[in-house]
Amino acid sequence: MLGEFILLKICLSLCCSKVTDNAKNSLASLKRENPRLEPTLAIIQAHNDQMIQEANKNFAKEIGLRVIHICLPEGSTKDEIVSEILRLNKDPNVQGLALDLPESLYNSKVLNAVKPEKDVDGLSSVNLGRLVHSDVRDCLVPPTVCAVMELLEDIGGKKVLLVGVRGAEGAALQSVLQRQGAAVLSCHWEAPQLQSELRHADAVVFGTTKPDNVPVSGIKPGATVINCAHDPLSEKHSYGQQNNPAAEKTVGSLAVAMRMQNMVKNVERWIQSQQYRKWNLHSLKLQPLSPVPSDIEISRAQSPKAVDVLAKEIGLLTDEIEIYGQTKAKVRLSLLERLKDQPDGKYVLVAGITPTPLGEGKSTVTVGLVQALTAHLNINSFACLRQPSQGPTFGVKGGAAGGGYAQVIPMEEFNLHLTGDIHAITAANNLLAAAIDARILHENTQSDKRLGIHKTDPEALTEEEISKFVRLDIDPSTITWQRVVDTNDRFLRKITVGQANTEKGFVRQAQFDIAVASEIMAILALTTSLQDMKERLGRMVVANDKKGEPVTAEDLGVTGALAVLMKDAIKPTLMQTLEGTPVFVHAGPFANIAHGNSSVLADKIALKLVGEKGFVVTEAGFGADIGMEKFFNIKCRASGLVPSVVVLVATVRALKMHGGGPNVTAGAPLKKEYTEENLQLVADGCCNLQKQIQITQLFGVPVVVALNVFKTDSPAEVDLVCKIAKESGAFDAVPCNHWSVGGKGAIKLAQAVEKAANQKNSFKYLYSLELPIVEKIRIIAQKVYGAQDIELSPVAQSQVDRYTRQGFGNLPICMAKTHLSLSHQPERKGVPTGFILPISDVRASIGAGFIYPLVGTMSTMPGLPTRPCFYDIDLDPITEQVKGLF
């Protein structure tokens, strides 16, 4: 008997060694391929058995795993254990989770709280379902079951009796045994047939400790007896009769070794999950109607996919999204680290010719293009769009989700609130504004000794040192930081603050800007990480002190609070097009005093998700002379990304205007020149298209012209535009009908873009940052706008001198100019020449990282028109549907 026991111990030790060596070698191979890998197993323990804890630690150490034990007190409730499980589920540094609990705490609520991807013990319903249905590639066999199967010899056709083997572990063991050809019978300890079955079983597995009042006798001679009760390291072996000894084996340490082997398998699956995933996107079908219904009717007629389904289709992990409702989700920046080695896709910019006041459909082209690429050509693509301000939505412009059968859905969610980013910007902006005025008030009304000196020996400070330490000495006349609100409100363009008696007479004139004009919005659009955003927020210059030195948000001690308010806004929002293709909506800076592009982070994440052969399509505000120039010289410098293709959007309507057609006014019917064929007007107006193509060529990027076709355009007019565009250097020129039929109407454009992306690309910036501020302005004015020269006002020259002296001379330039003409005069259409570009003022967004010269006056607070859009917007109180958005 003793010899047999020793032999069993040796066999068990050999089994453990074999399992441990295999796991150790597998993990070592994974670590060689992933040098920064530090796999971590978390074990929740709710008992005081130190032997189990030590066994886990020893096996883990030998294999090369990191183990953390969460030791909960005995008597912990199931809810307390579930709470700890949910916390560890969210920990990205934990790849595996196991439970060592008293038997009474193992139930479906506890087991199913463990995230299936982290379930090392394999006892969740998801894992068991896969195991039972033979999906062995995507499941883990529970460690105890693995140990039992290792200890059992060939069992094909043999009878195996399971005694007291219950719950998830019992179901898993029974399934695996049956798959190996065993005849399995299960009974509990009190079963009347227990003694009879023991005499006939070829193998017996005890799952729980034998009750004292239950005899066990008559086990079949030569039968294998395995004890896998929940005291796995126990060496008790008393189930066999003295006169009929049955060789009993305990799973003991072998089960612990198997757990570690499962953990290594889990790490391997985790590594695979972190790698780029091929898309499995199912597009939504369109049934275009004629005439084309309103945008909101089209949007509402389509049933969008649940956003978690879309996220999974494009390779996002469940812990990389934060869901807002059914159709929106924030995407976490951790994805960039996961896919850092994944090559970027192709980067496409949609720009336009100098537009009419009606706009020429850049957003519609952007959406139509990605619908064509993904839904019709099966090429991964992402649209990256700006978030619209609610000011224009309720004012004169309406929504900004594209239009017709090429739009982002649901359009009312796209245009209203979204995920609250603009509200976060408003809160952060106004906190900083409040901090400025409060600091001035307190410095003017309190002595230095009441302003928060915390030194070990304040008596050692001189009066001058105390003053330097606590006073910013802000010059109120130099404050450039304004309060903001996301509403068009012309009566806030000039206000007076500080009129209450409590402000003790410190009154000053100020103003409100619209929220998207805040420098914080520009920072959100240009930042590359949370750390970068925090640094940029701290660098924002809000005023000068009385010595002429800049005062920053960091000086005011508000940087950390601003970062807290913006910590969720930095994550791009995932939505979808009408055809179910993915869209990122993120940031919406002004296109005049800022750069007018969506965020760098959205582009970077999208470029990783689409894969090397995919496309990311983003849009530049206004015409190519403004939005595209800023995209290249400001956004591309911040991101380090290189564009592959420019899509230049044109319309026959806009070209006729540039050819000498009558004025186009928003809200007024178009004159007959725009609704009837007029080839001469089109030909004359193509000078603007040719100029915008030349501007694109300055940056060395191939350009494809997308002609947005309207029903009033004649075939001859369309052909003429495409012919002139190609003759003027465009790689291709394609008429598009996506507004009326969806992605199908932009297939030829998508094919042209794909071909152009494979052309030689010699991208370059227009100017060196080392040049003086004035010279950089002159280069843009002459090479892009076609000006003869520039002329700075005394105020502008003074500001240039100040910024140069303060060390800001090496920043890029962000021209604030009308978008309705290449010149500074909106009424001058076509290609004006010989003009002097007047620079009335020069300002700076130091945190965002650019200098912005003002060409004429720029309003940063729109007003409401005579008949605002809000007259048509309503809510159905029964269905809760929004009406009147367009």
N, C-alpha and C positions, 0 to 999 in steps of 0.2 A: 504493500500500500504506500509506504514511504517512498520507495523507488519510483512508483508511478507518479506520485505527486511531484517529485523532483524533476522527472521527465517532462511533466506538463509545464512546470515553471520554465524549464529550458526552452521548450517549444514556444511558449508565450513570449519569452524574452527575444527569441529569434524573429518572431512575427513583428514585434515592436521595432526591432532594429531595422528590419527590411522596410517597414512602412516609413520609419523616421529617415532612413537614408534616401529613399525615393523622394520624400517631401523636401529634404534638405537640398538634394541635387536640382530638383525642379525650381526651387526658390532661388538658388544660386544662379541658375540660367536666366531667370526673369530679372534678377538684379544686374546681371552683366548687360542685358539689353536696355535696362532702365536704371541707370546709375543712381538717380535721386530717389529711388523707390524705398520707402520705409513702411512696410505693411504692418498694420496694427489690428490686433484682435482685442475687442472689449468683451469681458466676461462679467455678467451681473450675478453676484452671489448673495444669497439670503440665508446663510447658515454659517456656523463657526468651524467648519471642517477645514483645518489648515492643510491636511494631506492632499485634498483635491486641488487646492490653490497651488501648493508646491509642485504637484505633478504637472499642472498646466504650465507653470512658469519654466520648469526644467525642460519639458519637451519643446516648448516654444524657443527657448534659448538655444537648444541644440540645433534646431532647424534654421534659426535666424529670424524668427518672428518677434515683434514687440507685443507684449501683452499688458493690458491695463485691467486691473480688477476693480470693479465697483462693488464694494462690500456693504450691502444694506443690512440693517439690524434684523435679527430673527423676529418674526412676527410682523414683518412688513406686509402690507396689503397688496392685492393684485393691482389696484389703482396706482399705488406708489411704484410698483415695478414697471407698469406700463408707461408711467410718466418718465422714468429713467430710460426705458427703451426708446421712446419717441425723441428724447434729447440726443441719444447716440445715433439714431437714424439720420439726424440732421448734420452730424459731425463729419465733414468731408475728409478728415484725417483718419477715420475709422473705416476699414474695409470689411471687417467681419464682426459679428455679434453673436455671442453664445450665452446660454442661461444655465446656471447651477442653482437650482431651487429645490425646496422641499416638494415632495410629490404632490401635496395638496394644492400647490400654486400653479401646476401645469394645467392650463385649460386653453380653449381656443382663443379667448380674448387676449391672453398673455402671448401665446405663440404667434398669433397673427398680427400682433403689434410690431413684430420684428419685420423690417423691410426685407422683402424677398431677396433683393440683391446682396444683403448682408447676412442672410440666414445660414450661418455655418453649420448649425445642428440639423438643418433641413426639415424642420418640423412645422413650418407654416403651411397653410392650406394650399397656397400657390405652388410651393415646392412639391408637396405630396401629390397634388393633382398631376403634375408633370411626371412624377415617378410612377404613379399608378398607370398613366397612359403611355408608358414606355418612352417618354421624351427625355431619355437619360442624358442627352448632350446639354440640356438646359436645366438640369436639376442636380442636387447633391443628395447622396444616400446618407441618412443619419448615421453618425459615428458608431453608435451602439449596434446598429444593424450591420454596418461594415465589419465590425469586430466579430459578431456572431457568424457571419458568412465566412470570414477568414478562418474561424475555429472549426467550423463544420467541414467534414470531408465530403466527398462526392455524395450528394443527396438526391440525385435524380431517381425518381420512383420510390423514394423512401418516405416513411411517415414521420412527420415532425409535429410534436405537441407543444403548443405555446400555453404556458400556465401563468396567469396574472399579467400577461403582456397586454397592456391596454392603450387606448388613445392613439395619438398620432404615430408613436413609435411602433405600436402593435400593427397598425394598418400598413406602415412602410415595410416592416419585417415580413408580414404575411404576403405582401405583393412580390417582394424580391424572392422569397422562397418558392412561391408558385411559379415564378418566371424561370426558376432553375429546375422545375419539374418535380418538386416535392409535393406530397399530399399533406396539406396543413390542416390541423384541427386546433381550435382555440377554446380554452375553458378557464373558468375562474377557480380560485382555491376551494370554494365551498361546493363546487359541482359534484353531484352524487356519482357521476361516472369517472371521476378523476383517477381513482385507484385502478380501474379497469383499463383506462386509456394509457396509464403509465406502463402497464405490463406489455403493451403492444407497440409503443412508440420506438422508432429507431434513434430518435434524438428528442431531447426535452429541453426547452428553454424556459427558465424561470425569470419573469419580468419584474416581480416585486418580492419583497421579503415574505417568507412563509409564515402564516399565522401560527402561534404556538399550539392551538387546538386542532390543527390539521395534520394528521400523520401522512408521511410520504413513504410508501413501501412498495416493494415488488417491481422496481424499475427493471426493465428488460436487460439481461446480461449483455454487456458490450455496447449498450446505448451510450450515446454522447450526451452529457448533461452540461448545460451552459447556464451560468448565473449572471444575469445582467440587471440585478436589482440596483436601486439608485444609490447604494453605497459601493460605487464601482471599484474602489481600491481594496475592498474587504477581501480577505483570503479565506473566509468561511467556506467549508465544503462538506456539509453534513447531511445532504439530501439522500445519499445512497445508503442502503442497508449494510450492516456489517457482514452478513452472509452472502450478500449479492451486490458487491461494490460496483458503483457506476462511476466511471472516470469523470469528475466534475471539473469544468473549466470556468474561470471567471473572466469576463471581458476586461475588467480592471483597467490597467494602464494601457491596454491595447485600444480601448475606446478613446482614451485621451490622445493617443498617437493618431488615431483615425480623425479625430477632431482637427488636429493640426494639419493633417493631409487635406482635409476639406477646406481649411483656411487657405492653403496654398492654391488649391483649385479656384477658390473664390477670388484670390488676388489676381490669378491669371484672367478670370472673367472680367474683373474690374479693369485691368489694363486694356483688355479688348473693348470694353464699354467706353473707355476714355478716348479711343482712337476714332478717326473720322468714319462716319457711317454713310453708306450709300443711301441716297434718298429713295423713299418708296411713296412718292406723292400721288394721290388720287385727285385729279382736277375735278372741278364742278362744271357741269354742263350748262351752256347758255342756250336760250331760245329767243333770239332777238326778234323784236316786234317792229313793224313799220306802220305808221310813223313811230319814231323812237319816243318812249314815254319820258316823264320827268326823271331826274336822277334818283330822287328818293323812292319813286315807284319801282324803278329798276332794282335798286338796292334792297327794297323790302320784298321783292318777288323772289330773291335768291335766299336759300337757307345756308348760312355759312357753316363750315365745319367747327366743331368744338376746338378751342385753341390748343388744348392738350393733345388732341389727335394730330393737328397740324404740326405741333412741336415735335412729336415723335416721328412723323413722316420725314422731317428734314434733319433728323439726327440729334436733336436736343435731348439731354438727359432729364429725368423727372426733377432732380434737385437743381437744375439750371433755370427753371422757370418759376415765376410767382404769378399765379393766375388771378386776373381781375374779371369777375363775371364769367360769361361763357365764351367771349370772342376776343379777349385781350389778355396779354400776359407780359410781364416784365422778364427780360432775359439777363441773367447774372453775368458779371464780367469774368467769373471764374472760367468760363468757356474758352477765353483767350489763352489761358494757361494750359488747359487741356489740349487744345488744338494748335499749340504754338509751332509744332513741326509740320503742320499741314500746309502745303503750298496754297497761296492765294489764287482766287479766280481772276477773271478779267474785270476791269474797272471801267465802267461806261458813264460818261457825263452827258446829260440832256440839257442843252442850252437853247437859245432862240435868237432870231433876228430882233431888231428893235420893234417892240410890239405896238399894237393899237391899245387904247385904254381898255379894250375888251379882253386882252390876253390872247395868246395864240395856241394854248393847249399843251404846254410842256408837261404838266402833271398827267394829262390824259395820255400823251405819248409814252411817258415813263411807264405807266400802268399797262397800256396796251402792248408795249414791247415785252415786258416780263410775262404777260399772259401768253403772248405768241411763243416766246422761247420755251417756257415750261409746259404749258397746257397743250401746245400744238407740235413743238419740235422736240419735246422730251429732253430739254437742256436745263439743268439746274439754274435758277436765277432768283434774284432778290431785288425788290424795289426798296430804296431808302428815301423816305420823304420827310419833309418838315412837318411839324405839328402846327396846325393853323391857330391863329389868335381868335378868341371869341369876339374881339372888337369888330373886325370886318364881317364875321359871320352874322352878327346882328345889325351891322351897319349897311354897307353898300355892296360889298363884294360877294357875300354869301359864302358857302362852304368851299373847301379846297381838297376834296377827296378824289379828284379826277372828274370824269363825267361820262354820261351815256353808258355804254357797255364796257368801259375801261375805268373802273373806279375801285376804291377801297371800301370794304363793307365791314360792319354796318356804318353807313355814312354819318348817322346822327351821333354815334359814339366817337367816331373819328373827329368830328367837328366840335363836340361839346365835352369839355373836361378831360376826356381821354383817361389817363391814369394820374392826373393831378400835377404834372410836371410844371406847368405854368403857374399854378397856385403856389407850389414850393418856391419857385423863383420870386414870385411876388412877396412871399413871407420873408425870404432871405434878404431881398433888396430893401424892403421897408424896415427890417430890423437894423440894417446898417445905417439907413437914413436917420432912424431914431437915435442910434448911438452917436452919430455926429453931433446932432443938436443938443443931446443931453450932455455930451462932453464939454461943448462950448459953454453951456449954462453953468455947469458945476465948476469949471475952471474960473469962470467970471464971478462966481458968488461965494466960493469957498477958499479958505487959505490952503497953502500947500500941505500943511500938517494934517489936513482932514482927507487927503486924497489917496489913502491906501498905501502908505510907506510901510513895508514889512522888512526891516533890516535889523540885524542883531544889535547894532549900536547906532541908532539914528542920530544921536548927539554928535557923532563924528562927522556928519555931513554938513557942508557949508550951505548957506542960503541959496547960492547959485547952483550947487549940486542938487539940492532938494528940488528946485524949480525945474532943472533939466530932467530930473527923474520922473516927475509927475505931470508935467505940462506938455501938451502938444502944441499949444498956441495957434490953433487953427484960425486962419484968416477967413471970416465968413464970406467975404466978397469973392473968394476963389473956389467955393464949394461947387463941384460939378456933379455930385451924386444927387439924383432926384428920386422922389417916391414914384411908384408905378401902380397901375391898375389895369386889368385886362378888359377894359371897356372903352369904346370911343366916346370921349367926353371933352368937347372943346373948351368948356368953362374951367378946366383944370390946367390949361396951358400956361397960365400965370396966376399964382396964388400968393397969399401972405401967411406965413406961419409965425407962431409965438404970440398971438394977440391976447391970450388969456392972462389974467393978473398973476397967475402962478408962475409964468415965464419971465416975470420981472422986467418987462420992457425989451427983452431981446427978440425983436421982430426983424424978419428978413423976407425978401421976396424969393419965391421958389416956384417950382412947377411939378406937375405930374407928367410922366411919359407913359406910353402904353407898355404893358409888362414885357412884351417881346423885344422892346428896345433896350432893356436892361443889359448891362455888361455881363451880368451873371448868365444870361441866355447865350451870349456869344462864347463865354467860357465853357458852358455845357456842350456847345457844339464843337469846340476845338480840343477839349481835354482828351487825354489818352489813358487816364487811370484815376482812381480815387485820390491817390497821393498827388498826382499832377493837378487835379482840380483844386485840392486844398491849397497847394502852393500858389496857383493862379488867383484864387480868391483872396489870399493874403496879400498879393502884390497889387491889387486894385487900388489905384490912386483916386482919392475922393476929394482932395483939396490940397492947398499949399499952406504951410505955416507962415508966420509973419516974417520969416527970413527968406521965403521963397522956395523952401524945400518941400518935396512931396510928402503928403500924409496918406498912409495906406490903411487898409482894413486891418492888417496885422498890428499896426500902431495902436489901433483902437481896441485891440484884444478880442475881436469878434470872429476871427477866422474859424475857430473850432465850431462855434455855434452855426455859422453859415454852412459849413461842411455837413453838420448834422441835419440841417434842414434839406440839404441837397442829396443826401446819401441814397435815396431811392430814385430820385429824378435822373441820376446818372445812368440808370439801366434803360436800354432801348425797349420800346413797346412793340410786341409782335402782333400783327393783324394779318388780313388776307385780302386778295383781290376778288372780284366777282367770279373768277374761275378757280379760286382756291389756292392760288400761288402765294408765297409768303411776302410780307411787307414789314419793314421796320419803320416806325414813326418815331422820330426823336429829334427834339430841338427845333426851333423855328426863329432864328435871329433875323432882325431887320435886314433887308437887302440893300439899304443905302448906307446908314451909319455903321452897319456891321456887314458880314460877308454873305449872308443870305443862303447858306447851305445847311443841310441836315448834318447830323453829328458824325464826327470822325469814328467814334466808338461803334455806332451802328454799321458803318461801312466796314470797319475792321472785322467785326464779328461775322457779318454777312459774307465777306470774302473768304473766311475760313469755312463757313458752312456750305457754300456752293461747290467747293472743291476746285481742283486745278482747271477743269474744263468748263466751269460754270461762269455766270455773269452776275455782277452787281451793278444795278442801274440807279443812279442818283441824279438829282436835279439841281441846277443853279438858278438862283432868282434873277428876274428881269432878263435883259438881252445878254448876248455873249460878251459884249463890251464891258458889262458890269459884273454879272454873276459868274461867268466863266473865268474872267480875268482874276477875280478874287479867289475862286476855287483853286486855280493853279498856284497863284502867288502867296496865298495865305493858308488855305486848308491843306493843300498838298505839302507845304513846308512843315505844318504842324504834325501831319500824319506820317510823312515819309512815303506815302503811297504814290504810285505812278499810274496815271490814267492810260487806258488802252485805246479808247475811241471817244470822239465827241459826236453826239447826235444833235444836229442843228435843226430846230423846228421852225418851219416857215408856213405861212398861209398866203393864198392868192389875195385875200382881203388886205393883209398888211402890206404886201408888195405893191398893190394898187395905190395904197395910201402914200407909200414912198415914191411912187411914180408921178405924183401930183394930184391924186384923187382928193375929194372933199374931206373935211374933218370927220373923224369917227368919234361919236359921243356915246358914252355908256347910257343905256336906257332909251336912246333915240333910235328910230328905224334907220336902217342903212340906206344910203342914196343909191340910185339905179346903177351908178358906175360900179358898185360892189356886187350887184345881183345879176348884171348882164355881162356877156363876154366883151372884154376889151384888152386885146393882146398888146396894144401899144403901152397902156398903163402898166401892165404886168412887166413888159420888157424894160421900161424905164425904171421901175421900182426894184428890179433885180440888182441894182447897184448896191443896195443895202445888204442883200444876201451875199453878194460877192465880197463886200468889205468884211462881213462877219466870218466868212470862210478864210479870208486873209488873216484876220486876227487869230483864228484857231491855228493856222499854220505857223504863226510866230512861236508857238509853243511846241511845234514838232509832233503834233498828234493827228492821226488820220481823222477825217470828218465825213460823216454820212448825213446828208440832208433828208429830213423827214417832212414831207409836204402833207400837212394836216388838211384833208380834203373836206370841203363843205358841198352840200347838194347844189349850190348855185355856181360852183366852179365848172367850167366847160372842159372837156377832154383836151382841147387845144391849149388852154391856159395851163393845165397841169403838165402837159408834155413840154411846153415852152420853159417852165420853171425848172423841170428836171434836166433839160438839155443845157440850159445856161449854168446850172449848178455844177454839172460834170465838167463843162468847159472851163469853169473857174477854179478847178482844183479839188472838188469834192471827190472822195473815193467812189461814192455812189449817191444817187438821189432817188427816193422811193415815195410814191404816193401812198397814203395810209387811210384806212377806213375803220379803225378800231372803235371809234366813237359809236358807230352805227351797228357794228357786228362783233365787237370784242376782239380777242387776240387773233382770231382768224384774219382780221383786216390788217394786221401788222406782221404777218408771216414773212413777206418779202423784206420788210425792214429788218426783222430779226436775222434773216439770212445774210443780208448785207453787213450788218453789225458783226456777225460771227466771222465773216471773211475779212473785214477791216481790222479786226482784233489780231489777226495773224500777220498783218503788215508790219514792216519795219517801223519802230517807234523811237524817235529821237527827242523825247520830252526834255524840255529845258525851261527854266524860269525866265521871266522877262528882264529881271534886273538883279543885281547883287545887293544883298542887304547892307554891305559895307559902304555903299554910296550915300552921300548926304541926302537928307529928307527931301529937299527941294529938287534934287536931280532925279530921284525916284518918281516924284510927282510928274516931272517934265517928261520922263520916258513914257509913262502911261498916257499922258495927254497927247503926245505927238504920235506914238506908234499905234496906240489903240483907238483913240478918239479921232485922230486926224487933225489935231489943233496945230496952229503955227507955233504957239508958245503958251506959257502960263504967266499970270500976273497975280502976285500975292499982295493982299491988303496989308497995311501996317500991323493990324492985329494978328493976321496970319503969320507974318514974318516974326513978330515978337514971340508967338507961341512956338514956332520952329526953333528959334534960338533957345527958348526955355527948355524944350524937350531935349535938345542936343546937349545942353549944359547938364541936364539931370541924368544923362546917360541912356536916353531912350532913342537915340538916333539910328540904331541898327534894326529897328522894327520894320516889318512890311507895311505897305500903304493900302488903305481901304477907302477908296474914293466915294464920297457921298454926293451923287449927281443924279439928275433926272434920268429915268429909264426910257423916256419917250423920244429921245433924240441922241445921236452920237455926240452932239454938242451939249452945252449947258442951257440951250434954249429949246423948250419942248416943241415949239412950232416948226423948227427946222428939221424937215424929214430927209429921207434919202441918205446922202453922204456929204454933210457940210464940210467945207474946207476953209482954210485961211482965217479961222477965228482964234482969238486969244481967250484961253480958259481962265476965268477969274476965280481965285481962291479967297473966299471971304474970311475963313477962319480955319484953324487947324486944332483938332482935339485928339485925345489919346485914350485908348482902352488898354492900359498897361497889363492888367491881369489877363485879358483875352490875347494881348500881344500884337496890337497894331496901332498905327497912327491913322486918324481919319480926317482928311481935309474936306471942308465943306465948299461945294461949288454952288454959290447962291445960298438961299435959306432952306433948311430942312425941318419939317414938322415931325416931331416924335410923338405927337398925340393927335390921331385922326379925329375928325368930328363926324357927327351923324348927319346924313342928308335930309332933304325935305321929307322924303318917304323912305325911312329905314326898312331894312329887311325884317325887323322884328314885328312889323304890322302883319306879316304873313305867317309867323311862327306861332304854333298853338300845340296844345296837348289834349289828346282824347282821354278823358278821365276814366273811361271804361276799359279801353285796351291799353292805355298808357303809351300809345304811339305818338311820336312827334310828327307834327304836320308843318309844311311850309318851308322846310330847309331846301336849298337848291345849290 
